[in-house]
Each structure stands twice: as C-alpha cells, then as structure tokens.
Amino acid sequence: MNQPPTLQLRHLLGLETLDAQQITALLDLAGQMKAVNQRRIKKLPTLRGVTVLTFFVENSTRTKMSFELAAKRLSADVMGFAASTSSLSKGETLLDTARNLEAMAPDIVVIRHSSSGAPHFLAERIGCGIVNAGDGAHEHPTQGLLDIFTMREKLGTLQGKKVAIIGDLAHSRVARSNLHGLHKLGADVHVAGPATMIPPGIEELMCTAHTRVEPAIEGADVVMMLRIQRERQGNDLIPHAHEYHRFFGLDQQRLKLAKPGALVMHPGPMNRGVEIAPEVADGAQSVILQQVENGVAVRMAVLYAVAVTRGLEEKP
Ligand code: NCD
C-alpha cells in the first residue's frame, strides 16, 4: 500500500477542510483497497493490533457495517457500541462517555451523532483518531468520498462534469460533504428541491440552486437523489409523499433529460416511490449498489490513512 506523503490525516472530520490533493490521494488509496476487496482473500495485515471503536449514537445499516468490515479487512480489532444499549440512555454526557471509552485505549473512534460538531468536540478532547460517520445535518465525509470515488471510477474525471443533487438539501449531511468535495475536484454542481428544503446561502458552497428539478437534471452526467430527512425536520416541509414524487421524484421520464447513460445515485436508505421510482433505482443506469461496494474500500483507505498518520500501522 502506498500512502502519499502529502496525506496527513490525524482525524477525518469533514471534506470542508481537505484540499483537492488530499481528496485525490484518498481516492487513489481507495482504488488500491478496492483491488484487495476483489481478491479471494480480502485481507491485509497492516492494522494488526490497532483498535477501532464504532460509536453510533444514530441508527445506521450501511455505514456501520462497512466501517466494521473495512477495519476487519485491515486486520484491526473492531468493537461496536450502540447508543440504545449504552449508558447514554441513562443520561451520561457525550464527554463522560467519551472519556470512559478513551480509558479503554482505542486507537480510532468512528462516530455517528445527531448533533452537528460532535466529532469535532471529541477530537479536541480525547487523544484517539476521530472519523466522522455523519454528524447531524453537517457532514458525512466518507459518504461524500465514496460517492465521488464512484463518479470518478465511471466518468474518469470530475472536471467539468454536471452533477445534480436533488431533495432535502437543508438536512442532508451527504449533500454538504459532496458539495465540498465535488467543487474542489472541478465538478459543476446543481442542486434542486422544494424551496423549503433549500437552505438560504447554499450557493456559497459553489453550486447553482433550483426550485424545479428539470433544469438541474438537464444534461447532467450524474443525478443523485436524497431521502427526505423527516427525523430532522421540525414540521413536515412537504404536503404529501405522492405530491413530492410528482414534482421532485426521479422517474424514467425525468431521467431522459440527463445525458444518455447518466449515473443514478442514492446514499440509501431509499424511499421507493417518493424521491426515486423503483424502476429507476433498479434500472441500468443505477450505481446505487456499487456505491455500497465502494464504501468499504473508501473506509479502508480512511482508516489506513489515519492509522499511518498516527504511526499505528505494523512496520515490516
Ligand atoms: C445517509 C445518512 O445517514 O446520512 N445514509 C447513509 O449513511 N448512507 C443518508 C440518509 O440517512 O438519508
């Protein structure tokens, strides 16, 4: 495995603070990890003796499993922790829980939390490497990286490619991480959704915002659909799921506006028939399951980079 010397990564808190060179180095490293995942024995000895703790205070299927799989494929010891079965539900503060976890000396903590900034809070207070697996509506950097990895794999480059991101932008940490990363790699990003789901000032993240989906999808190389984050919305911001689908959902007809063969993406979990029609989700242009496959390689690259930066990897 070749870690570029420029890639210093003590933590991965977001894509906002990475530059194009660091993002590209992580994607290249993920490419090497993907090759490992395609071997019969999908395992490297590199992180032997490194302890990775997954600390998930919000539910997750894909992200938690793929971080655990990634850690195991690098031979790290991995332990999972879920909020619902922990003392967080007995009123312990995040800092107290974290200090107790730290006392058990993990090397890297992968954290998902409903509060924006929780991983940054921990990174300033405890000594281990922190990897953000989604913090509130703020960032989800490994999802952003795996999305960008998938686009780069299929399109060759992001430079000048039109990427449409559609749905609940106000509450999407996936969109925010993608916006930071895609802009740095030269993509032309368009976002669209109901006016109530487009945060004011989103153009500062270097994208073009639309309140109709058609101009965003027209001529796009990639169409990424987002779930409506009902758990983060104070009030229902849309009248009805059927109506949402009619105006903002991706069906075969709307997909025809994009470039022929444009990629259809979704971070999951999907609400079929709401933001995406089942025939599009399962159609020939969908790379949704390839995103999941690439997620393991990307998380291996991130864990590896953090471990190497901290001098934790096994030296030959
Ligand atoms: C996303 C998340 O949790 O932010 N899912 C994921 O990690 N693949 C998106 C979502 O919940 O809609």
Residues whose N, C-alpha, C, O or C-beta is under 5 A from the ligand:
A	BS01	NCD	R62 T63 G134 H140 R227 P267 G268 P269
